[in-house]
Amino acid sequence: MTSIRRITRRFSSPLLTLLPADVLAAFAALYAGAWLRFGFDLGAAVEALGPLPQRAASFALCIVLGLATMGLYRARQRPRLFEGITRILAGVLIGGVTHAMLFYLVPALNTGRLTLAWGMVLSFFVLSGMRVVLLRWLDRNPAKRKVLLFGSGRVAAKVGLLRRRSDRRRFEIVGFIPGSVAERRYAEEHGLGPLHDVSDPLDDLDIDELVVALDDRRGTFPTQWLLQHHYAGVPVRDIVEFLEDETGKIELDILHPGWLIFSQSCHSNWALRIAKRAFDVSVSLVMLTVMSPLLLVTAISVRIEGGLHTPLLYRQRRVGRDGQVFELVKFRSMDVGAESDGPQWAARKNDSRVTRVGNLIRRFRVDELPQLLNVLAGEMSIVGPRPERPEFVGQLNRAVPLYHYRHCMQPGLTGWAQLNFPYGASVEDAAEKLKFDLFYIKNAGIVLDLLILLQTLEVVIWGRAVSMAGSPQPQPRVARGGRPNSDTTTMQQQLPLPGTGEGDVA
């Protein structure tokens, strides 16, 4: 019975709860829609439309894809009630339109417009009610993995900083084992607990995972004790890997030497690079074709506001793979001469240099679309770390540890950091975004690229540079001496740098 409970808890996650529930709800909604459309007679529906199972299955798939574009399968989503319902509505509309286009391409999936409309309406109401219940249940999920941390100092306290319920949906900390006298003292001073000893019987805790989170492993690493539990079937993980899975980023300040060297990373895989290039070219050509009317309207609007002699595009030097400099292309969204006094950080809000058309195209990321030409030229990828200006890369390399590592692969039009962190406007922001970039570099793949591309639509529709996971909460920095650092001096104040505003070279 204990082993069954452990297996259940290891596979309990928001995705594995929400996805099947949504598929079943959308599948049933189309059946109910057909039942309503044909006067409460499913036999008449089958006679008029044909077999319903494949139609309901394709409808459910389209609805799930629509919900995915709205970020509704993210592990740490925490929408307000109105926002969550609005996103479900947008997801159902996207899914319904996708299915309508699909049955024009595949007539065998035709459901009829009225049946489709009923299915969409029913899906919206059922999914809205289910989400309210399921997200609340997930916050109090009794099937969370039970995690024991070996360590109770500065590094282990990183888990304690994940205060929101949405950050702890998949695990529960059952205790800490101090690795030294100093760690025990730290735990007592900062309220980490309950505390256990290596000699204590841990069977009563019924743990699913052991996470090694020692401040200093020299002379305190309990190899035999960890092997004993590993042989007993309890996974043993490093704190960096644990936080990577739970937060979607890599914490730089607790990386031990050699972690990046020995970790499995996908960016150097030649097969992935070929597949990624084929993906980039295909997506770029499709997007340029589909978006051509929007590109034309944008070009005309920029010219009308700025005048016939105002440059339509601007080119800005950026740093790409292996530190190679290339010219990134964008629609002009700022006044000519916006950086006549030199490069500046682009303001997050109310930047006086941005034109009226520029505000609109920036809000929905239309100004970025010309970078598809950079992708076709092989200078960028569809998904990857956003490229930075060479004027700042040298300074950021000195200010932010491992910043240079993000240049090991092609920069992207969109990226994991863009989904998880608001628009960068300081060196501190660059350091935080690097954590997400390193996560992407380590886990890069076509599937992840597709997920990021789908969820980028969420950012475009909502017109903001952070998804429903919410802006990262500022975390108190913990000094190496052990005590939290309450000093509010930011990295930007310690090392002021200019920013990434728009250039004037056209």
C-alpha positions as CSV (number, residue, x, y, z in Angstrom):
1,M,0.0,0.0,0.0
2,T,2.9,2.4,0.8
3,S,4.5,1.8,-2.6
4,I,1.2,2.5,-4.3
5,R,0.8,5.8,-2.4
6,R,4.3,6.8,-3.4
7,I,3.8,6.1,-7.1
8,T,0.5,8.1,-7.0
9,R,2.2,11.0,-5.3
10,R,5.2,11.0,-7.7
11,F,2.8,11.3,-10.7
12,S,0.5,13.9,-9.1
13,S,0.9,17.2,-10.8
14,P,-1.4,20.0,-12.0
15,L,-0.9,19.0,-15.7
16,L,-1.9,15.3,-15.0
17,T,-5.0,16.6,-13.2
18,L,-6.2,19.4,-15.4
19,L,-5.4,17.9,-18.9
20,P,-7.5,14.7,-18.6
21,A,-10.4,16.7,-16.9
22,D,-10.4,19.2,-19.8
23,V,-10.2,16.5,-22.5
24,L,-13.2,14.7,-21.0
25,A,-15.2,17.9,-20.4
26,A,-14.7,19.1,-24.0
27,F,-15.4,15.6,-25.4
28,A,-18.6,15.4,-23.5
29,A,-19.5,19.0,-24.4
30,L,-19.5,18.2,-28.1
31,Y,-21.7,15.2,-27.5
32,A,-24.1,17.4,-25.5
33,G,-24.0,20.0,-28.2
34,A,-25.0,17.5,-30.8
35,W,-27.7,16.2,-28.5
36,L,-29.2,19.7,-28.0
37,R,-28.8,20.6,-31.7
38,F,-30.8,17.6,-32.9
39,G,-33.7,17.8,-30.4
40,F,-32.3,15.6,-27.7
41,D,-31.8,12.7,-30.2
42,L,-28.2,11.4,-30.6
43,G,-29.3,9.0,-33.2
44,A,-30.4,11.8,-35.4
45,A,-27.1,13.6,-34.8
46,V,-25.1,10.5,-35.9
47,E,-27.3,10.1,-39.0
48,A,-26.9,13.8,-40.0
49,L,-23.2,14.3,-39.0
50,G,-21.7,10.8,-39.0
51,P,-19.8,9.0,-36.1
52,L,-19.3,11.4,-33.2
53,P,-16.3,9.9,-31.4
54,Q,-13.6,11.2,-33.8
55,R,-15.4,14.6,-34.1
56,A,-15.5,14.9,-30.3
57,A,-11.9,13.9,-30.0
58,S,-10.7,16.5,-32.5
59,F,-12.8,19.1,-30.9
60,A,-11.3,18.2,-27.5
61,L,-7.8,18.4,-28.9
62,C,-8.4,21.9,-30.4
63,I,-9.9,23.1,-27.1
64,V,-6.9,21.8,-25.1
65,L,-4.5,23.6,-27.6
66,G,-6.5,26.8,-27.2
67,L,-6.3,26.5,-23.4
68,A,-2.6,25.8,-23.7
69,T,-2.0,29.1,-25.6
70,M,-3.6,30.9,-22.7
71,G,-1.1,29.4,-20.2
72,L,-3.8,27.3,-18.5
73,Y,-1.6,24.2,-18.0
74,R,1.3,26.0,-16.3
75,A,2.2,24.3,-13.0
76,R,2.3,27.6,-11.0
77,Q,-0.6,29.4,-12.6
78,R,-2.5,31.6,-10.0
79,P,-5.2,33.5,-11.9
80,R,-7.7,35.7,-10.3
81,L,-11.3,34.5,-10.8
82,F,-12.1,37.0,-13.6
83,E,-8.8,36.6,-15.3
84,G,-9.1,32.8,-15.2
85,I,-12.6,32.9,-16.7
86,T,-11.5,35.4,-19.4
87,R,-8.6,33.1,-20.4
88,I,-10.8,30.1,-20.6
89,L,-13.2,32.1,-22.9
90,A,-10.2,33.1,-25.1
91,G,-8.9,29.5,-25.1
92,V,-12.3,28.1,-26.1
93,L,-12.7,30.7,-28.9
94,I,-9.2,29.8,-30.2
95,G,-10.0,26.1,-30.0
96,G,-13.4,26.5,-31.7
97,V,-12.0,28.6,-34.6
98,T,-9.1,26.1,-35.0
99,H,-11.6,23.2,-35.2
100,A,-13.7,25.1,-37.7
101,M,-10.7,25.5,-39.9
102,L,-9.8,21.9,-39.3
103,F,-13.1,20.5,-40.6
104,Y,-12.7,22.6,-43.8
105,L,-9.4,20.8,-44.4
106,V,-10.8,17.4,-43.2
107,P,-14.5,17.2,-44.0
108,A,-14.8,13.9,-42.1
109,L,-14.5,15.9,-38.9
110,N,-17.3,18.3,-39.8
111,T,-19.7,18.9,-36.8
112,G,-21.9,21.6,-38.3
113,R,-21.8,25.2,-37.1
114,L,-24.6,25.0,-34.6
115,T,-23.3,21.8,-33.0
116,L,-19.9,23.5,-32.8
117,A,-21.3,26.6,-31.2
118,W,-23.2,24.6,-28.6
119,G,-20.1,22.6,-27.9
120,M,-18.1,25.8,-27.3
121,V,-20.7,27.3,-25.0
122,L,-21.0,24.2,-22.9
123,S,-17.2,23.8,-22.8
124,F,-16.8,27.3,-21.5
125,F,-19.3,26.9,-18.7
126,V,-18.1,23.4,-17.7
127,L,-14.4,24.3,-17.9
128,S,-14.9,27.5,-15.9
129,G,-16.6,25.6,-13.0
130,M,-14.1,22.8,-13.1
131,R,-11.1,25.1,-13.0
132,V,-12.3,26.9,-9.9
133,V,-12.7,23.6,-8.1
134,L,-9.6,21.9,-9.4
135,L,-7.2,24.7,-8.7
136,R,-8.4,25.1,-5.2
137,W,-8.1,21.3,-4.7
138,L,-4.5,21.4,-6.1
139,D,-3.5,24.0,-3.6
140,R,-4.6,21.6,-0.8
141,N,-3.7,18.5,-2.8
142,P,-3.3,15.6,-0.3
143,A,-1.3,13.6,-2.9
144,K,1.7,15.9,-3.0
145,R,5.2,14.3,-3.0
146,K,6.6,14.3,0.5
147,V,10.2,15.7,0.4
148,L,12.9,15.5,3.1
149,L,15.8,18.0,2.7
150,F,19.3,16.9,3.9
151,G,20.4,20.4,4.9
152,S,18.9,23.2,6.9
153,G,21.1,26.2,6.1
154,R,21.2,29.0,3.5
155,V,20.8,26.6,0.5
156,A,17.9,24.7,2.0
157,A,16.2,28.0,2.8
158,K,15.7,28.5,-0.9
159,V,12.8,26.1,-0.8
160,G,11.3,28.0,2.1
161,L,11.3,31.1,-0.1
162,L,8.7,29.4,-2.3
163,R,5.8,30.8,-0.2
164,R,2.9,30.8,-2.6
165,R,0.6,27.8,-2.7
166,S,0.9,27.7,-6.4
167,D,4.7,27.2,-6.0
168,R,4.1,24.2,-3.7
169,R,1.4,22.3,-5.6
170,R,3.6,19.3,-6.3
171,F,5.4,18.8,-3.1
172,E,5.3,19.1,0.7
173,I,8.4,19.5,2.9
174,V,8.2,17.0,5.8
175,G,11.4,18.1,7.5
176,F,15.1,19.1,7.4
177,I,18.2,17.2,8.5
178,P,21.0,19.6,9.5
179,G,24.3,18.8,7.9
180,S,26.4,20.6,10.5
181,V,26.1,22.5,13.8
182,A,26.1,25.8,11.9
183,E,23.1,24.6,9.8
184,R,21.2,23.5,12.9
185,R,21.8,26.9,14.4
186,Y,20.6,28.6,11.1
187,A,17.4,26.5,11.1
188,E,16.6,27.4,14.7
189,E,17.2,31.1,14.1
190,H,15.1,31.2,10.9
191,G,12.3,28.8,11.8
192,L,13.1,25.9,9.4
193,G,11.7,22.7,10.7
194,P,10.8,20.1,11.8
195,L,14.4,19.0,12.3
196,H,15.5,15.4,12.2
197,D,18.8,13.5,12.6
198,V,20.4,10.9,10.3
199,S,20.0,8.4,13.1
200,D,16.3,9.0,13.4
201,P,13.9,6.4,12.0
202,L,12.4,8.0,8.9
203,D,9.9,5.3,8.0
204,D,7.1,7.1,9.7
205,L,7.6,10.1,7.4
206,D,6.8,8.0,4.4
207,I,9.0,10.2,2.2
208,D,9.0,10.2,-1.6
209,E,12.1,12.1,-2.3
210,L,15.4,13.0,-0.6
211,V,16.9,16.4,-1.7
212,V,20.5,17.2,-0.8
213,A,20.7,20.9,0.1
214,L,23.9,21.3,2.1
215,D,25.7,24.6,2.4
216,D,29.1,22.8,2.5
217,R,29.5,19.2,1.3
218,R,33.1,18.8,2.4
219,G,33.3,16.2,5.1
220,T,29.6,16.1,5.7
221,F,28.3,14.3,2.7
222,P,26.5,11.1,4.0
223,T,27.2,8.8,1.1
224,Q,26.3,5.5,2.8
225,W,23.1,6.9,4.3
226,L,21.9,8.3,1.0
227,L,22.8,5.1,-0.9
228,Q,20.8,3.1,1.7
229,H,17.7,5.1,0.9
230,H,18.5,5.1,-2.8
231,Y,18.6,1.3,-2.8
232,A,15.3,1.3,-0.9
233,G,13.7,3.0,-3.8
234,V,13.6,6.6,-2.6
235,P,14.9,9.0,-5.3
236,V,17.9,11.2,-4.2
237,R,18.2,14.6,-5.9
238,D,20.3,17.6,-5.8
239,I,18.7,20.9,-4.7
240,V,19.6,22.6,-8.0
241,E,17.8,19.9,-10.0
242,F,14.8,20.0,-7.6
243,L,14.4,23.8,-7.8
244,E,14.9,23.6,-11.6
245,D,11.9,21.3,-11.9
246,E,9.7,23.2,-9.5
247,T,10.5,26.8,-10.6
248,G,11.5,26.5,-14.3
249,K,14.8,28.2,-13.7
250,I,18.3,27.5,-12.5
251,E,19.4,29.2,-9.3
252,L,22.9,30.6,-10.0
253,D,23.9,31.3,-6.4
254,I,23.7,27.7,-5.3
255,L,25.3,26.0,-8.3
256,H,28.3,23.9,-7.2
257,P,31.4,23.7,-9.4
258,G,31.1,21.6,-12.4
259,W,27.3,21.4,-12.4
260,L,26.8,22.9,-15.8
261,I,29.8,21.0,-17.2
262,F,28.4,17.5,-16.2
263,S,24.7,18.3,-16.6
264,Q,23.0,16.9,-19.7
265,S,22.4,19.8,-22.1
266,C,20.7,19.6,-25.5
267,H,22.2,22.6,-27.3
268,S,25.3,20.8,-28.5
269,N,23.3,17.9,-30.0
270,W,23.8,18.0,-33.8
271,A,20.5,16.2,-34.5
272,L,18.6,18.8,-32.4
273,R,20.4,21.6,-34.2
274,I,19.3,20.3,-37.6
275,A,15.7,19.7,-36.4
276,K,15.6,23.1,-34.8
277,R,16.8,24.8,-38.0
278,A,14.2,23.0,-40.1
279,F,11.6,24.0,-37.5
280,D,12.8,27.6,-37.6
281,V,12.6,27.9,-41.4
282,S,9.2,26.2,-41.6
283,V,7.6,28.4,-38.9
284,S,9.1,31.6,-40.3
285,L,7.8,31.0,-43.8
286,V,4.3,30.1,-42.5
287,M,4.3,33.2,-40.2
288,L,5.5,35.6,-42.9
289,T,2.8,34.3,-45.2
290,V,0.0,34.4,-42.6
291,M,1.0,37.7,-41.1
292,S,1.7,39.5,-44.4
293,P,-1.5,41.6,-44.3
294,L,-0.6,42.7,-40.7
295,L,2.9,43.5,-41.8
296,L,1.6,45.7,-44.6
297,V,-0.8,47.5,-42.3
298,T,1.9,48.1,-39.7
299,A,4.3,49.4,-42.3
300,I,1.7,51.9,-43.7
301,S,0.8,53.0,-40.1
302,V,4.5,53.7,-39.2
303,R,5.0,55.7,-42.4
304,I,1.8,57.7,-41.9
305,E,2.7,58.7,-38.4
306,G,6.4,59.3,-39.0
307,G,6.3,60.7,-42.5
308,L,7.5,59.5,-45.8
309,H,11.2,60.2,-45.0
310,T,11.2,58.5,-41.6
311,P,12.9,55.1,-41.7
312,L,10.4,52.2,-41.6
313,L,12.7,49.7,-40.0
314,Y,15.7,50.1,-37.7
315,R,18.6,47.8,-37.4
316,Q,20.4,47.3,-34.2
317,R,23.6,45.3,-33.5
318,R,23.1,42.3,-31.3
319,V,25.2,39.4,-30.0
320,G,24.3,36.0,-31.4
321,R,25.7,32.5,-31.1
322,D,29.4,32.2,-30.1
323,G,29.5,36.0,-29.6
324,Q,29.0,36.8,-33.3
325,V,27.5,40.3,-33.9
326,F,24.6,40.6,-36.3
327,E,22.0,43.3,-37.2
328,L,18.6,42.7,-35.7
329,V,15.6,44.1,-37.6
330,K,12.5,45.7,-36.1
331,F,9.6,48.0,-37.1
332,R,10.5,51.4,-35.8
333,S,8.5,52.2,-32.6
334,M,10.4,55.2,-31.2
335,D,11.1,58.7,-32.3
336,V,14.1,59.3,-34.6
337,G,16.9,60.4,-32.3
338,A,15.5,58.4,-29.3
339,E,19.1,57.6,-28.3
340,S,20.9,60.7,-29.4
341,D,22.4,60.9,-25.9
342,G,23.5,57.2,-26.0
343,P,21.8,53.9,-25.2
344,Q,19.3,53.8,-22.3
345,W,17.3,51.2,-20.5
346,A,13.9,51.0,-22.2
347,A,11.3,52.0,-19.6
348,R,8.8,49.4,-18.7
349,K,5.9,51.8,-18.8
350,N,5.2,55.3,-20.3
351,D,8.4,55.6,-22.2
352,S,8.2,59.1,-23.7
353,R,10.3,58.1,-26.7
354,V,7.7,55.6,-28.0
355,T,5.3,56.8,-30.7
356,R,1.6,56.2,-30.7
357,V,1.8,53.5,-33.3
358,G,4.9,52.2,-31.5
359,N,2.9,51.8,-28.3
360,L,0.4,49.7,-30.1
361,I,2.7,47.4,-32.0
362,R,4.9,47.0,-28.9
363,R,2.0,46.0,-26.8
364,F,1.1,43.1,-29.2
365,R,4.8,42.4,-30.2
366,V,4.1,43.3,-33.8
367,D,7.3,45.3,-33.9
368,E,9.3,42.0,-33.5
369,L,7.9,40.3,-36.6
370,P,10.6,41.5,-39.1
371,Q,13.0,39.4,-37.0
372,L,11.6,36.5,-39.0
373,L,14.0,37.6,-41.7
374,N,16.9,37.2,-39.2
375,V,15.6,33.7,-38.5
376,L,15.6,32.8,-42.2
377,A,19.1,34.3,-42.5
378,G,20.3,31.9,-39.8
379,E,21.2,34.6,-37.4
380,M,18.4,33.8,-34.9
381,S,16.0,31.0,-34.0
382,I,12.3,31.1,-33.3
383,V,12.9,30.2,-29.7
384,G,16.0,31.0,-27.6
385,P,17.5,33.5,-25.3
386,R,16.8,37.1,-26.5
387,P,19.9,38.7,-28.0
388,E,21.6,41.6,-26.2
389,R,23.5,44.6,-27.5
390,P,27.3,44.3,-27.7
391,E,27.7,47.6,-25.9
392,F,26.4,45.9,-22.8
393,V,27.4,42.2,-23.1
394,G,30.9,42.8,-21.8
395,Q,29.6,44.7,-18.8
396,L,26.9,42.1,-18.1
397,N,29.5,39.3,-18.4
398,R,31.5,40.9,-15.6
399,A,28.4,41.7,-13.5
400,V,26.4,38.5,-13.9
401,P,28.0,35.1,-13.4
402,L,27.6,32.7,-16.3
403,Y,26.0,35.4,-18.5
404,H,28.3,34.4,-21.4
405,Y,26.9,30.9,-21.4
406,R,23.7,32.1,-23.0
407,H,25.6,32.6,-26.2
408,C,26.2,28.9,-26.7
409,M,23.1,28.7,-28.9
410,Q,21.2,30.9,-31.4
411,P,19.2,33.8,-29.8
412,G,15.4,33.6,-30.2
413,L,12.5,35.7,-31.4
414,T,10.7,34.5,-28.2
415,G,12.0,32.5,-25.3
416,W,11.3,30.8,-21.9
417,A,12.5,33.9,-20.1
418,Q,10.0,36.1,-22.0
419,L,7.1,33.9,-20.7
420,N,8.3,34.0,-17.1
421,F,9.8,37.4,-16.5
422,P,8.6,41.0,-17.3
423,Y,10.5,43.3,-19.7
424,G,14.1,43.6,-18.4
425,A,15.2,47.1,-17.4
426,S,18.2,46.6,-15.2
427,V,21.3,44.4,-14.5
428,E,19.3,42.7,-11.8
429,D,16.6,41.8,-14.3
430,A,19.3,40.5,-16.6
431,A,20.5,38.2,-13.8
432,E,17.0,36.9,-13.1
433,K,16.2,36.3,-16.8
434,L,19.5,34.4,-17.1
435,K,18.1,31.8,-14.7
436,F,15.3,31.1,-17.2
437,D,17.6,31.2,-20.2
438,L,19.9,28.6,-18.6
439,F,16.9,26.4,-17.9
440,Y,15.9,26.6,-21.6
441,I,19.5,25.9,-22.8
442,K,19.6,22.8,-20.6
443,N,16.2,21.5,-21.7
444,A,16.0,22.8,-25.3
445,G,14.0,20.6,-27.7
446,I,11.3,20.8,-30.4
447,V,8.6,19.9,-27.9
448,L,9.6,22.7,-25.6
449,D,9.9,25.1,-28.5
450,L,6.3,24.3,-29.6
451,L,5.1,24.8,-26.0
452,I,6.9,28.2,-25.8
453,L,5.6,29.2,-29.2
454,L,2.0,28.3,-28.2
455,Q,2.2,30.2,-24.9
456,T,3.7,33.2,-26.6
457,L,0.2,33.8,-28.0
458,E,-0.8,34.3,-24.4
459,V,1.7,37.2,-24.0
460,V,0.6,38.7,-27.4
461,I,-3.1,38.6,-26.6
462,W,-2.7,39.9,-23.1
463,G,-0.2,42.5,-24.3
464,R,2.3,42.1,-21.5
465,A,5.7,40.5,-21.1
466,V,4.8,38.0,-18.4
467,S,2.3,35.1,-18.4
468,M,-0.3,34.0,-16.0
469,A,2.3,32.4,-13.8
470,G,2.7,36.0,-12.6
471,S,5.7,38.3,-12.1
472,P,8.4,36.6,-10.1
473,Q,8.3,37.7,-6.5
474,P,11.3,39.5,-5.1
475,Q,13.1,37.2,-2.8
476,P,15.3,38.3,0.1
477,R,18.9,37.5,-0.7
478,V,20.6,35.3,1.8
479,A,24.1,36.4,2.8
480,R,26.8,33.7,2.8
481,G,27.1,34.2,6.5
482,G,23.7,32.8,6.9
483,R,21.4,35.7,7.6
484,P,18.9,37.1,5.1
485,N,20.2,40.3,3.5
486,S,17.5,43.0,4.0
487,D,19.6,45.6,2.1
488,T,17.4,46.8,-0.7
489,T,20.3,48.0,-2.8
490,T,19.8,46.4,-6.2
491,M,22.4,45.3,-8.7
492,Q,21.4,48.2,-10.8
493,Q,22.4,50.6,-8.0
494,Q,25.6,48.7,-7.4
495,L,26.5,48.8,-11.1
496,P,24.5,51.3,-13.2
497,L,24.4,50.4,-16.9
498,P,22.5,51.8,-19.9
499,G,19.7,49.7,-21.3
500,T,18.2,48.2,-24.3
501,G,16.3,51.0,-25.9
502,E,15.7,51.3,-29.6
503,G,18.5,52.5,-31.8
504,D,18.3,54.9,-34.7
505,V,20.3,53.1,-37.4
506,A,18.0,52.4,-40.4
